Amino acid sequence: MKASESILVVDDDLDFLKIISRILGSKDYEVGTAPSAGKAISRLKERFYNAAILDISLPDANGTELLSRIIEIHPDIIAIMLTGHSSVQNAVESLNRGAFAYLEKPLDPENLLSVISRGIERQRLVMENRDLVEELERHNRITDTLLNVSQAVSQSLDLQEIIDAALDKVTHSTGLEANFIYLNENEQLLLKGHHGFSRRIFQAMPKELGKDSGVIGRIFGEAKSEIIEDLANYTESDLEFLLNGGYHSFAGVPLTILGESIGVLGVATSFANYFSANNIELLTGIGREIAIAVRNAQLYEEASSAKALRELDSMRTEFLANVSHELRTPLAVIKGSANSLLQSDVIFDEQTRRDFLSSIDKDADTLTRLVDDLLMMSRLEAEALEVRIKPHKPAEVIDSIKDRLDKLTAKHHLHIDIPETTPPVAIDNGRIGEVLTNLVENAVKFSEDNTTISIEAHPNGKEVILSVVDEGVGIPPELHHKIFERFFQRDGRKTGRRKGTGLGLAICRGIVEAHGGRIWMESEPSKGTRFSFSLPVD
């Protein structure tokens, strides 16, 4: 029992109040009492009570009328009605007005405690579900905002168009009044775009700043976000135009990609003390999307091959379409399940409630996996993946991911053949676990149910060869050279499987090569596929 669980008892019988207070107090409930409806309302306006026990006959009000007023004040309260004169009409009216239970005097203490316990447990579940939904909605809003910004900045590879679209989308997606971007060029921070400022304020904005100039230079140099809650207390000149323009709060986030600062995104509002940790989290995510788009545009400008540019644009378009689909599908499941749980006019049994929560949990994992894949691909492309090499036996790697593999192959037969004589290899255990998980998941996608998927190890002098073998549809020879390219996706997956983003095998190749190994595949149509990779012996 939690000491914070509190109960208000409303009854004009003072002896009854003393007795019931002792009964509830003995069970560690915090008890408040009120001899009248007026006193009860006063107490409820002062604080929240988990439950209220109400006598149906009070000197200054009818108990059912008090019930309605109490539920208006605290809709989540558990209300239990008491009466010394049983009446079907009173019972029905009380339950219709929102009472949890209707009990007769004299009370059976055990029955009362049982009813309170059940009521508070239901209250706890309702509140937990509401908190879960609110958290999911917050994440959904962040995801939708990032997706909107990502789509906006991906419509063009022209640098100025990207910046203008990004700033416009930031304003419309967040409600922030004004924003601007400085980018690093030739060891100076140059103003590249602004949104929401009047002509007078724009003319006062510094068009060029040194890397050590004020808070903007500090954000760029240290690659850390900063908030100025009240610009009246800020004395440096780089943001003087904001204070003179009537703005009171400022937040700035670095535009970074792969650990390198390329600029600063600044936002301002006319309210003081406006920015919270959640605001900064969202702005940091927006900054990452803008930084990626800006860097892509810079690389695009440097490219000389028209064919390469067309291929990049095609892959980008397909990739964005796939990511949008992969994000929205689990979000729809999460939203639908959460809304079902919040229906006040439907009482779900425990199994149904758990099924809804299980769906939410499963699709939240799917979103996490997608984000992890995107982050991993960014690190690999920048050759910035961190691997912590230690000696591990391949069997240890399998053991660490066995639960995940069992879930993936629930409809298949998983066979593991790791000879005891297999020597330790020099690897990052977690990273190689990701490679095996991706390869097994790929095998599941392209294999019929009840077929065998095998994981094998073969010592080969100074290296160990690990293989994942399936009995699936196989891969045509003309696709062998493309299979490890990022965004590449082949046909032939089982009906009902999501298309994915085409990053899994590219990530596998990047991780293996970061370990100094190599990865390859052998396959024939309709005869299955063997993916193999080498790891150096410790």
ZILINJO-V386133 format. One record per run of one state. SS is the DSSP state (A for helix, B for strand, O for the rest). FROM is the first residue (numbers start at 1). LEN is the number of residues. If there is no record, write none. Layout:
ss->SS from->FROM len->LEN
ss->SS from->FROM len->LEN
//
This chain:
ss->O from->1 len->5
ss->B from->6 len->5
ss->O from->11 len->3
ss->A from->14 len->12
ss->O from->26 len->4
ss->B from->30 len->5
ss->O from->35 len->2
ss->A from->37 len->10
ss->O from->47 len->4
ss->B from->51 len->5
ss->O from->56 len->1
ss->B from->57 len->1
ss->O from->58 len->4
ss->B from->62 len->1
ss->A from->63 len->11
ss->O from->74 len->4
ss->B from->78 len->6
ss->O from->84 len->4
ss->A from->88 len->9
ss->O from->97 len->4
ss->B from->101 len->4
ss->O from->105 len->4
ss->A from->109 len->45
ss->O from->154 len->5
ss->A from->159 len->16
ss->O from->175 len->3
ss->B from->178 len->8
ss->O from->186 len->2
ss->B from->188 len->8
ss->O from->196 len->3
ss->A from->199 len->6
ss->O from->205 len->3
ss->B from->208 len->2
ss->O from->210 len->4
ss->A from->214 len->9
ss->O from->223 len->3
ss->B from->226 len->3
ss->O from->229 len->2
ss->A from->231 len->3
ss->O from->234 len->3
ss->A from->237 len->8
ss->O from->245 len->4
ss->B from->249 len->9
ss->O from->258 len->2
ss->B from->260 len->10
ss->O from->270 len->7
ss->A from->277 len->26
ss->O from->303 len->3
ss->A from->306 len->36
ss->O from->342 len->8
ss->A from->350 len->32
ss->O from->382 len->8
ss->B from->390 len->3
ss->O from->393 len->1
ss->A from->394 len->7
ss->O from->401 len->1
ss->A from->402 len->7
ss->O from->409 len->4
ss->B from->413 len->5
ss->O from->418 len->7
ss->B from->425 len->3
ss->O from->428 len->1
ss->A from->429 len->17
ss->O from->446 len->6
ss->B from->452 len->9
ss->O from->461 len->2
ss->B from->463 len->7
ss->O from->470 len->7
ss->A from->477 len->6
ss->O from->483 len->21
ss->A from->504 len->11
ss->O from->515 len->4
ss->B from->519 len->5
ss->O from->524 len->5
ss->B from->529 len->9
ss->O from->538 len->1
//
